[in-house]
Amino acid sequence: MAQRTSIVDDRGLLNNFAYEPPMYVDEEQRFGFTEFAEKWNGRFAMIGFVLLLAIEVATGQGFISILRSIA
């Protein structure tokens, strides 16, 4: 399907640069507490929790004591 790249204005003049794209309404919610965002947030939280446990087991120290020794 070819797109029209020129229009004729109210005065009958050809305008090659003014192309108005077709309008549509996207019903999908993109911001806020969507099911998709909450699933990924939960997955990342679980990965972070498991990594914190792995760090504690590997070093024998708690996470806060590791942060204190760095600073």
N, C-alpha and C positions, 0 to 999 in steps of 0.2 A: 504494500500500500504506500503510495507516494504521498508525501506531505506537501501541503501548499506552503510555499515560503514567501508569498507576496499577497497583499490584500489591496482592495480598492477602498479608499476612505469615502466619507460622506460627500465630498466635493468631486468625486470621480477621479481623483489622482491615485496613481499606482504607488504603493509603498512596499518596496522590496524587503525592508528590514523588520517590519512589524508583523510578527507571527504570534498569534495567541494560541497557546496550547489548549487542548480540550480539558475541561474541568471535570473532576471526579471527587467523590467523598470516600475517604478510606475509613472503613468501619473498625479497623483493628486499632485497639488502644496501644499507644507506644510509650506512655509515661505513667508513672505511678505504680501501684501495687498490682501488677499483672501476674498471671499465673506463670508465665515464662520467666519473668524477672525473679520471682520468689523461688522457683525451682533452682535457678543458677545461684542465687544468694545462699540457699541452703546447702548446695553442693560445695561451694567454696568454703563455707563455715565448717563443714565436716572435714574437708581436707586440711584446713588450718588447725583444727583441734587435734587431728591425728598426727600432724607434723609437730605440734607442741609436745604431745606425749612422747613421740619418738626422740625429740631433742632431750627431754628430761631423762629418758631411759639411757640414751647414749652418753650423756655427760654426768649423770648422777646428781645434777643440781636442778633446782627449780628455774623457771623462766625468768622470774624477777631477780634472782641472785645472779643469773647470767648477765642480765641488763645492768645490774649494779657493778659487776666486775669490768664491764666494757667502759663505763663512764668514769 
